[in-house]
């Protein structure tokens, strides 16, 4: 028998270009949360169950896809109904652990609105656009709230909030079940034409469609890196089905019970596969495999497989090419009709740029125009009439360069580093640390733990000293969250590790409470998993302080980029022998000196505070025995 976790979603309602007057109004549209994994069963008889198993257990995740779970209603003033999204692949119900906002408060872009306890962790999610919290429908502590249940109402203007004072969840449900008589009568259905073909799966044996699940909280697309099973192979309990490259790492997922792989619909190497796209089909009986040999999924958005190298394009005739382009341009430039929805920030930006909102295509819920749409909009210009097209630019000689495709991980690294340098006011503090006592103590301790196959590194001492310094100066163990500065009471140290795919920062949790041997074991294990691409999301998402060490490459000093929302990162250079003035016969001593640079977020950590942290850090390393106190 196959076991499957089913997730139900409300179907989309009728769309209308104008608001309708209802008592509380049926939904004009319904959108489910993006980024949730689904497995659908399509057959004509009762079936059995199957499922997917994930190892994505995080203490607290941030889930920015909330805006996809809103419904827009028009009976009361324009507002959005926010539904409980699926915050883990196996989540069916959740508990509202805490509301981060109160009724009437403004919600800015990126603000955390609530924390929900799922079947795996306590997960926070945030709004991506500005709005106001008009009504909380599900109070804190409510348990077993079904996915898709309306939990609150938001509006675009604070003037609309009083209209929702007496709105309750029961009144909304009653209005949805019995719409007002004043609602417009839907038009009669058109005369039936030819009978449409049966939906895929209706004439096939009992089977399961495995869709692309959300393997990280911020994942919106994935790349099918490798299929671990071939068509026709038997799937045993716990077998790895495929490896998917997400925006964070390469993550595998497995089946929990037996079956047979009947059809692979997305080949290896296919990039930018949207969440929810059917990946493969699994059947219970081996004899049913042949029925899916020519199976084709209908209604599926096109997913581009890795294209073959394009042949050299022939030079088009200048006059012939200009005509179709000129004909197609007016059609694309046509403005939208009817009411145009836009966020307050998008309206402001459009007014400043002199743009008309009806010319901008919205990517938000119900076609809502967002700030991103305004920023990326390029007004179309009339094509100049010229007797001949300009000559194409000369191509670079073949073999002088190589175009390397950008992986999802590299895209995320680029986005986060750009965001950090553009939005965080960095400043840098550097000091030199005498490492003689650390090197001597390391030699002694390694002799003690040699039988346990443990070899302490200088980096282990640096991690321990950094964690203890964060306890002494907690401002450096804080995070900037726009409306508050969150000062963390535990120190989770992110350690930068270089891999073939890019930089990743696995976390040594509770580093302030661990011994050097435990830190050494954790770092070795996490670094190995990072280089093999087998880190689970909870092992690299989060952290309160980051260390980047390039000393082993002979780098003397450098300045690192802060890993948001953290406020500090320590850049560690290599040790070198230096002559230091001393009160002895020679007049000098030779010492191993290490240069470190602390990058700080000036919004959180003032210069004097950063200097205080470095002083505590140096004290722990120059007298490592004090780390035992």
VENJOKA-V570868 format. One record per residue. N is the residue number from 1. OMEGA is omega in degrees with one decimal (* if undefined). BURIAL is # if it has 9 or more other ideal C-beta (glycine too) atoms within 8 Angstrom, else .. D_FIRST is the distance of its C-alpha to the first C-alpha in whole Angstrom. Layout:
N OMEGA BURIAL D_FIRST
N OMEGA BURIAL D_FIRST
This chain:
1 177.2 . 0
2 -179.6 # 4
3 -175.3 # 7
4 175.0 # 10
5 -178.7 # 13
6 175.4 . 15
7 -178.3 # 19
8 177.5 . 21
9 175.4 . 25
10 180.0 # 28
11 -177.3 . 29
12 177.4 . 32
13 -179.7 # 35
14 179.1 . 38
15 179.5 . 41
16 178.7 . 44
17 177.6 . 47
18 177.6 . 49
19 177.8 . 49
20 -177.6 # 48
21 -179.4 . 50
22 176.7 # 47
23 167.5 . 48
24 165.8 # 45
25 170.5 # 43
26 -177.4 # 40
27 172.7 # 39
28 176.3 # 40
29 179.8 # 37
30 -179.4 # 34
31 178.3 # 33
32 -176.8 # 30
33 173.0 # 30
34 173.3 . 30
35 176.6 # 28
36 -180.0 # 24
37 179.9 # 21
38 173.3 . 19
39 -174.5 # 16
40 176.3 # 16
41 179.3 # 14
42 175.9 # 16
43 -174.9 # 15
44 179.7 . 17
45 177.5 . 15
46 -175.6 . 12
47 179.5 . 9
48 -169.8 # 6
49 170.4 # 7
50 -177.6 # 7
51 176.9 # 11
52 179.6 # 14
53 179.3 # 16
54 176.7 # 20
55 -176.8 . 23
56 -179.1 # 25
57 179.8 . 27
58 179.1 # 30
59 177.9 . 33
60 -179.2 # 34
61 175.8 # 33
62 -172.1 # 35
63 -171.3 # 34
64 -176.6 # 36
65 -173.3 # 34
66 -171.9 # 35
67 178.5 # 37
68 -176.3 # 34
69 -175.4 # 33
70 171.7 # 37
71 -178.0 # 38
72 -177.2 # 41
73 -173.5 # 43
74 -179.0 # 47
75 169.1 # 48
76 174.5 # 49
77 -178.5 . 50
78 -177.6 # 48
79 178.3 # 45
80 172.8 # 42
81 -179.2 # 39
82 -179.2 # 37
83 174.9 # 33
84 -178.8 # 31
85 174.1 # 29
86 -173.6 # 26
87 171.2 # 27
88 -175.7 # 24
89 -176.1 # 21
90 -175.7 # 19
91 174.2 # 22
92 174.8 . 21
93 179.0 # 25
94 177.7 # 28
95 177.1 # 31
96 -176.2 # 34
97 -177.9 # 36
98 170.7 . 39
99 179.1 # 41
100 178.4 # 43
101 177.5 # 45
102 178.7 . 47
103 -179.8 . 48
104 -178.3 . 51
105 177.1 . 50
106 176.8 . 50
107 179.3 # 47
108 179.4 # 48
109 179.1 # 46
110 179.8 . 43
111 173.5 # 44
112 -176.2 # 41
113 -178.6 # 41
114 172.5 # 38
115 -175.5 # 36
116 176.0 # 32
117 -179.7 # 30
118 178.7 # 27
119 -176.5 . 24
120 -173.6 # 25
121 170.1 # 29
122 -169.7 # 32
123 174.9 # 32
124 175.1 # 35
125 -169.4 # 36
126 176.4 # 39
127 -178.5 # 41
128 179.5 # 42
129 -179.8 # 45
130 176.6 # 48
131 178.6 # 47
132 179.4 # 48
133 -175.1 # 46
134 -175.4 # 47
135 172.2 # 45
136 -175.7 # 42
137 -179.8 # 40
138 -175.1 # 38
139 177.4 . 40
140 177.1 . 39
141 178.7 . 37
142 -175.4 # 35
143 173.8 . 31
144 174.6 . 28
145 -175.9 # 29
146 173.9 . 27
147 -179.1 # 26
148 177.7 # 29
149 178.8 # 31
150 -176.6 # 35
151 177.9 # 36
152 179.2 # 40
153 177.0 # 42
154 178.2 # 44
155 -177.4 # 47
156 -175.8 # 50
157 178.7 . 53
158 179.7 . 54
159 -177.2 . 56
160 -173.0 # 53
161 -177.5 # 52
162 -178.6 . 54
163 -175.8 . 52
164 -175.7 # 49
165 -174.4 . 50
166 179.7 . 49
167 177.3 # 46
168 179.2 . 43
169 179.6 . 39
170 -179.2 . 40
171 177.4 # 42
172 179.2 # 40
173 178.8 . 37
174 179.0 # 40
175 178.9 # 41
176 -179.5 # 38
177 -177.4 . 37
178 -179.1 . 41
179 -177.0 # 43
180 180.0 # 47
181 -178.8 . 49
182 179.7 . 51
183 -178.6 # 48
184 179.9 . 48
185 -179.1 . 47
186 -179.5 . 44
187 179.4 . 46
188 179.7 . 45
189 179.1 . 42
190 179.1 . 43
191 -176.4 . 44
192 175.1 . 41
193 179.4 . 41
194 -179.2 . 39
195 -179.2 . 35
196 178.5 . 33
197 179.8 . 30
198 178.8 . 27
199 179.4 . 25
200 177.1 # 22
201 -175.5 # 19
202 -179.1 # 20
203 -178.5 . 21
204 175.9 # 18
205 179.1 . 15
206 -176.9 # 12
207 178.2 # 11
208 171.6 # 12
209 177.1 # 15
210 -180.0 # 16
211 -178.8 # 19
212 -179.2 # 22
213 174.6 # 22
214 -176.8 # 25
215 170.6 # 25
216 -175.4 # 29
217 -176.7 # 30
218 -176.0 # 33
219 173.7 # 31
220 177.3 # 31
221 179.0 # 31
222 177.1 # 29
223 177.7 # 30
224 -174.3 # 27
225 -177.5 # 28
226 171.5 . 26
227 -179.8 # 23
228 178.7 # 21
229 177.9 # 19
230 179.3 . 20
231 -179.7 . 19
232 -178.7 . 17
233 178.1 . 16
234 178.7 . 13
235 177.5 # 12
236 -179.5 . 11
237 179.5 . 11
238 179.1 . 14
239 175.3 # 15
240 -176.5 . 18
241 -177.5 # 17
242 173.4 # 21
243 -176.6 # 24
244 174.2 # 26
245 179.0 # 29
246 177.0 # 30
247 -177.2 # 34
248 -173.0 # 34
249 173.3 # 32
250 -172.0 # 29
251 177.2 # 26
252 172.8 # 23
253 -168.5 # 19
254 174.0 # 16
255 -175.1 # 12
256 -179.1 # 10
257 -170.3 # 7
258 177.3 . 7
259 179.4 # 8
260 178.4 # 11
261 -173.7 # 14
262 -175.0 # 16
263 171.6 # 19
264 -175.5 # 21
265 177.9 # 23
266 -176.0 # 25
267 177.2 . 27
268 176.5 . 28
269 179.6 # 31
270 -175.1 # 31
271 173.1 . 32
272 176.2 . 33
273 -179.1 # 29
274 175.7 # 29
275 179.4 # 26
276 178.9 . 24
277 177.7 # 24
278 -179.4 # 21
279 -175.5 # 21
280 178.6 # 18
281 178.5 # 15
282 178.5 # 12
283 -178.6 # 10
284 -175.4 # 7
285 179.3 . 10
286 -179.0 . 13
287 -179.2 . 15
288 -175.2 # 14
289 -175.4 # 16
290 -177.5 . 20
291 -176.0 # 19
292 -178.1 # 19
293 -177.5 . 22
294 -177.7 . 25
295 177.2 # 23
296 179.3 . 25
297 177.1 . 25
298 -179.4 . 27
299 -177.7 . 29
300 177.3 # 28
301 -176.7 . 31
302 175.1 . 32
303 -174.2 # 31
304 173.9 . 34
305 179.5 . 33
306 -173.9 . 35
307 173.3 . 38
308 178.7 . 40
309 -176.7 . 44
310 175.7 . 46
311 179.3 . 49
312 -176.4 . 52
313 176.7 . 53
314 179.9 . 56
315 -177.6 . 59
316 175.4 . 59
317 -173.5 . 62
318 -175.0 . 63
319 -178.1 . 64
320 -177.9 . 61
321 -175.9 # 59
322 -175.8 # 61
323 179.5 . 61
324 -178.6 . 57
325 -179.9 # 56
326 -179.3 . 59
327 -176.5 . 58
328 -174.4 . 54
329 -178.8 # 56
330 -178.6 . 57
331 -178.2 . 54
332 -174.4 . 52
333 -176.9 . 54
334 179.5 . 54
335 177.0 . 54
336 179.0 # 51
337 179.3 . 52
338 -177.3 . 52
339 179.4 . 51
340 179.2 # 50
341 -179.8 # 48
342 176.7 # 49
343 178.4 # 49
344 -179.9 # 52
345 179.1 # 52
346 178.3 # 52
347 -178.8 # 54
348 -179.2 . 57
349 -179.9 # 56
350 178.9 # 56
351 179.8 . 60
352 -178.3 . 61
353 -179.6 . 60
354 -178.8 . 61
355 174.9 # 58
356 -176.3 . 57
357 -177.9 # 54
358 177.0 . 53
359 -175.7 # 53
360 178.0 # 51
361 -177.5 . 47
362 179.4 # 45
363 -178.8 . 42
364 178.5 # 41
365 178.6 # 39
366 179.8 # 41
367 -178.1 # 43
368 179.6 # 44
369 -179.0 # 47
370 178.3 # 46
371 -179.0 # 49
372 179.5 . 47
373 -179.4 # 47
374 -178.5 # 51
375 -176.0 . 52
376 -177.0 . 50
377 177.2 # 52
378 179.8 . 54
379 179.9 . 57
380 179.5 . 57
381 177.9 . 61
382 -178.7 . 62
383 179.3 . 62
384 179.5 . 66
385 -179.8 . 68
386 -178.3 . 69
387 -179.0 . 70
388 179.6 . 68
389 178.9 . 65
390 180.0 . 65
391 -180.0 . 65
392 179.3 . 61
393 -178.9 . 62
394 -179.5 . 62
395 177.9 . 59
396 179.7 . 59
397 -179.3 . 59
398 176.7 . 56
399 -179.3 . 55
400 179.3 . 57
401 176.8 . 53
402 176.6 . 50
403 -179.2 . 47
404 178.9 . 44
405 -180.0 . 41
406 179.1 . 41
407 178.0 # 38
408 -180.0 # 36
409 180.0 # 37
410 177.1 # 40
411 -178.4 # 41
412 177.4 # 40
413 -179.5 # 42
414 -178.5 # 45
415 -176.8 . 44
416 179.2 # 44
417 177.0 # 47
418 177.8 . 49
419 -178.6 # 48
420 -176.7 # 49
421 -177.7 # 53
422 -172.2 . 53
423 -177.7 . 53
424 176.8 # 53
425 -179.6 . 57
426 161.1 # 57
427 -167.1 # 60
428 177.5 # 60
429 -177.6 # 62
430 174.2 # 62
431 173.1 . 64
432 -177.3 . 64
433 175.5 # 63
434 -173.0 # 65
435 -175.4 # 62
436 -176.9 . 64
437 176.7 # 63
438 -179.1 # 59
439 179.1 # 59
440 179.4 . 61
441 178.7 # 59
442 180.0 # 56
443 -179.5 . 58
444 -177.7 . 58
445 178.5 # 54
446 176.1 # 53
447 -179.7 . 55
448 -173.9 . 54
449 -178.9 # 50
450 -179.4 # 50
451 -179.5 . 49
452 179.4 . 45
453 177.8 . 45
454 177.2 # 46
455 -178.8 . 48
456 176.4 # 49
457 175.8 # 50
458 -179.2 # 53
459 178.1 # 50
460 177.0 # 49
461 180.0 # 52
462 178.9 # 52
463 -179.6 # 49
464 -179.6 # 50
465 179.1 # 53
466 -179.4 # 52
467 179.8 # 50
468 176.7 # 53
469 177.4 # 55
470 175.1 # 52
471 179.6 # 53
472 -178.7 . 57
473 -172.8 # 57
474 177.7 # 54
475 179.3 # 55
476 177.4 # 53
477 -174.9 # 50
478 -179.9 # 50
479 176.1 # 48
480 -177.9 # 49
481 176.7 # 47
482 -177.5 . 50
483 179.1 . 51
484 168.8 . 51
485 -177.9 . 51
486 178.6 . 48
487 -174.3 . 50
488 -179.2 # 47
489 173.9 . 47
490 -178.1 . 45
491 175.2 # 46
492 -172.1 # 43
493 173.7 # 44
494 -178.1 # 43
495 -177.9 # 44
496 179.6 # 44
497 178.4 # 42
498 177.8 . 43
499 179.2 # 40
500 -178.2 . 40
501 -177.8 # 39
502 -177.2 . 41
503 175.0 . 42
504 -172.9 # 39
505 174.0 # 40
506 -168.4 # 38
507 168.4 # 39
508 -175.5 # 40
509 177.2 . 40
510 -177.1 # 42
511 -177.9 # 45
512 -179.0 # 48
513 -174.4 . 46
514 174.4 # 45
515 -177.8 . 47
516 179.8 # 48
517 178.8 # 46
518 177.3 . 43
519 179.4 # 44
520 -179.9 # 44
521 -179.7 # 41
522 -177.6 # 39
523 -179.4 # 41
524 -179.6 . 40
525 -178.1 . 36
526 179.4 # 36
527 178.6 # 39
528 179.1 . 37
529 179.7 # 33
530 -178.5 # 35
531 176.4 # 37
532 -179.3 . 33
533 -175.6 # 32
534 177.0 . 29
535 173.0 # 31
536 -175.3 # 29
537 -177.2 # 30
538 -179.2 # 31
539 179.2 # 33
540 178.4 # 35
541 -178.5 # 36
542 -176.7 # 38
543 -179.2 # 41
544 -178.0 # 45
545 -175.2 # 47
546 175.4 # 47
547 175.3 # 48
548 -173.8 # 49
549 175.7 # 51
550 -178.6 # 52
551 -178.8 # 55
552 178.4 . 53
553 178.9 . 54
554 179.1 . 58
555 -177.5 # 58
556 177.6 . 61
557 177.3 # 60
558 178.8 . 58
559 -177.0 . 56
560 179.5 # 53
561 -176.7 # 51
562 179.4 # 50
563 -174.6 # 46
564 7.5 # 46
565 177.9 . 46
566 -176.4 # 47
567 -178.0 # 51
568 170.3 # 52
569 -177.8 # 51
570 176.7 # 53
571 -173.4 # 54
572 175.4 # 55
573 -177.4 # 57
574 176.6 # 58
575 177.0 # 61
576 179.2 . 64
577 178.7 . 67
578 175.5 . 70
579 179.5 . 74
580 177.1 # 74
581 -179.5 . 77
582 179.6 . 78
583 177.7 . 81
584 -176.0 . 82
585 -179.2 . 84
586 -178.6 . 82
587 179.0 . 82
588 173.1 # 78
589 174.1 . 75
590 -177.3 . 72
591 174.1 # 68
592 -177.1 # 65
593 179.5 # 64
594 178.5 # 61
595 176.1 # 61
596 178.0 # 59
597 178.8 # 58
598 173.8 # 57
599 -174.8 # 56
600 172.7 # 56
601 -174.0 # 55
602 175.7 # 58
603 -175.0 . 57
604 -172.5 # 55
605 175.1 # 57
606 -176.1 . 61
607 -179.3 # 63
608 179.1 . 65
609 176.9 # 61
610 177.8 # 60
611 178.1 # 63
612 178.2 # 62
613 -179.7 # 59
614 178.3 # 60
615 177.7 . 63
616 179.3 # 60
617 -179.9 # 58
618 -179.4 # 61
619 -179.4 # 62
620 -177.8 # 59
621 -179.1 # 59
622 171.6 # 63
623 -172.8 . 63
624 177.9 # 59
625 -178.7 . 60
626 177.2 . 60
627 178.4 # 56
628 -175.5 . 56
629 * . 58
